[in-house]
Amino acid sequence: LWEHHLHTDTMVFQRGNLFLVAQSLLAVAYSTTATSGTTHAAARVLAGFGVALTAIWAYVGHRYHRYNRAIQQRTAERLPDYAETYATSRIPGPSAMPLIAYALPILAAVMWIVLLIVT
C-alpha cells in the first residue's frame, strides 16, 4: 500500500510536469507564429489546441487527484505512523496537490482564452 501511495503521488506530479512542459512549448510556438507577421490563423489554431490540451490536463489531474486522495486515506487508516506524521506536519492552507491538479490548468486556460480573444 505504501509503495502504491508513493507511485500515485509521483504520477500526479510527473503528469503535471509533462503537461506544463507541453503548454510551455505550445506557448513558444504560439508566440513565434503570432509575431511572424503572417496570418493569425495559425496562432488561433495553436491557441485552440492549447485550450484542448488544458482541458485534457484538467481532466487527467482531477482523476489522479481523486485517486491519490483515496490511496492517501487508505494509507492513513492502515499505517498509523503515516497518519500521525501527516497530521502533525500539515500546515494551514491548500496543499500542493490541488494546486497542481486544478490551479495550473485554470491559469493555462485563462491564458489560452485571452490569447484566442486578442488574436
Order of alpha helices (4+ residues) and beta strands (2+ residues): alpha-alpha-alpha-alpha
